[in-house]
Structures are given as C-alpha cells and as structure tokens.
Amino acid sequence: MAEPGPFRSSASAVQLAGRLLCRSLAAAMASAAADALLHPRFRWWGAVWTLPWWLTGAAVLAWTVLRVREKAGRRPPRDSVRSDWERAA
C-alpha cells in the first residue's frame, strides 16, 4: 500500500466533503464580513464574494449525498440488539 503523500489521504469522501463544507463556509462568512465592513469598490468583487457561498451550497449537497450513502451501506452488528443500533443512528 502506498503511503499518503501531499495529495493522497486516508480520509473518506464523507470526511473530505465535510472539510470542504467547513472551509467554504468559513470563507463565505469572511467574504461577507469583508463586503459588509470594507465595502470594496472593485468591479470583480460583486461576483467574487458570492463564490464561497455557491461552493458551500454545493458542498452541503455533496456531503448530504455521501453521508446518506455511507449510512445506507452500514449494517448493524450481528451480535447486538437492533434497538441499540437504531438509537445510535
């Protein structure tokens, strides 16, 4: 097995989508704060400051789909009580 490098990760797709979601939301909030407090007058700013918000929406959708698929793929352990599994989910 190859060792993880700078572009390889042992994290699952759900974890990566979650990280993207958190980072894009942070960037979106920072760009909204900059827009509200600094009032940039650049022509390109009107289009650029909304990009993290679009990325956040896409990341939410990706994370949701991946998380549902991950949950659907899991089966309860054979030696445990079904109600315990349902409560944990």
C-alpha positions in Angstrom: 0.0 0.0 0.0 1.3 3.4 -0.9 2.0 5.9 1.9 -0.1 9.0 2.0 1.5 11.9 0.2 0.5 15.6 -0.1 -2.3 14.7 -2.5 -3.3 11.3 -1.0 -5.4 11.0 2.1 -6.7 8.1 4.1 -9.8 10.2 4.9 -13.1 9.0 3.4 -15.1 11.0 0.8 -17.6 12.0 3.5 -14.8 13.4 5.7 -13.3 15.3 2.8 -16.7 16.7 1.8 -17.2 17.8 5.4 -13.9 19.5 5.5 -14.7 21.3 2.2 -18.0 22.3 3.7 -16.5 23.8 6.8 -13.7 25.7 5.0 -16.0 27.0 2.3 -18.5 28.2 5.0 -15.6 30.0 6.8 -14.5 31.6 3.5 -18.1 32.7 2.8 -18.5 34.3 6.2 -15.2 36.0 5.9 -16.1 37.4 2.4 -19.5 38.5 3.6 -17.8 40.3 6.6 -15.3 42.0 4.3 -18.2 43.1 2.0 -20.2 44.4 4.9 -17.3 46.2 6.7 -15.0 47.3 4.0 -17.4 48.0 1.1 -14.9 47.1 -1.7 -15.4 49.1 -4.9 -13.7 46.7 -7.2 -15.8 45.7 -10.3 -15.0 42.0 -9.8 -15.8 41.9 -6.1 -19.6 41.6 -6.7 -19.1 38.3 -8.4 -16.2 37.0 -6.3 -17.6 37.4 -2.8 -20.5 35.1 -3.6 -18.4 32.3 -4.9 -17.7 30.8 -1.4 -21.5 30.8 -0.8 -22.1 28.8 -4.0 -19.3 26.4 -3.0 -20.9 26.0 0.4 -24.2 25.0 -1.2 -22.5 22.5 -3.5 -20.6 21.1 -0.5 -23.7 20.7 1.5 -25.3 18.7 -1.3 -22.2 16.6 -1.8 -21.8 15.9 1.9 -25.5 15.0 2.3 -25.5 12.5 -0.6 -22.2 10.9 0.6 -23.4 10.7 4.2 -26.7 9.1 3.2 -24.8 6.6 1.1 -22.4 5.9 3.9 -25.2 5.3 6.4 -27.1 3.1 4.0 -24.1 0.9 3.5 -23.6 0.2 7.1 -25.4 -2.8 8.6 -25.9 -3.4 12.3 -23.5 -5.8 14.0 -24.9 -9.3 14.2 -24.4 -9.7 18.0 -26.0 -6.5 19.1 -29.6 -5.6 19.8 -31.3 -3.9 16.9 -32.8 -1.2 19.1 -29.4 -0.1 20.3 -28.3 0.3 16.6 -31.3 2.4 15.8 -30.8 4.6 18.8 -27.2 5.3 17.9 -28.1 6.2 14.3 
